[in-house]
Amino acid sequence: MHEFSLAQSIADLVTDSARQEGIKQIRRVTVVVGEWSAVMPDALITSFAAIAGVSGELLEGAAMEVRMSPAVGECAACGGLRFPASDGGLTCPGCKGGAVLLSGTELRVDSYEGD
């Protein structure tokens, strides 16, 4: 379960930033997870909760919110036609040719809130 190490990295990133900003308590961390990122959102949230529970006062009680980012493909042959890549893979629905993936593999911290 690589989500635990991802959650640890997110916790480290956020706590370092919060300390620099003088924040004493992190309340919520919002992350963006791409549909094709191979990250299981529920496992990431559970792992983060476990880490937050033992990481000390700064993360104590912090919640994680996950926003999913859809997989989007683009076909150059069709003049830049963009389409949801989740259903048909990276096959252009217009010409049935190959396409490139524009988004859907990301994992990033979008924001965090604290006092």
Stockholm file with secondary structure:
# STOCKHOLM 1.0

chainA/1-115         MHEFSLAQSIADLVTDSARQEGIKQIRRVTVVVGEWSAVMPDALITSFAAIAGVSGELLEGAAMEVRMSPAVGECAACGGLRFPASDGGLTCPGCKGGAVLLSGTELRVDSYEGD
#=GR chainA/1-115 SS CTHHHHHHHHHHHHHHHHHHHTCSCEEEEEEEEETTSCCCHHHHHHHHHHHHHHSCTTTTTCEEEEEEECCEEEETTTTSEEEEHHHHTTBCTTTCCBCEEEESCCEEEEEEEEC
#=GC SS_cons         CTHHHHHHHHHHHHHHHHHHHTCSCEEEEEEEEETTSCCCHHHHHHHHHHHHHHSCTTTTTCEEEEEEECCEEEETTTTSEEEEHHHHTTBCTTTCCBCEEEESCCEEEEEEEEC
//
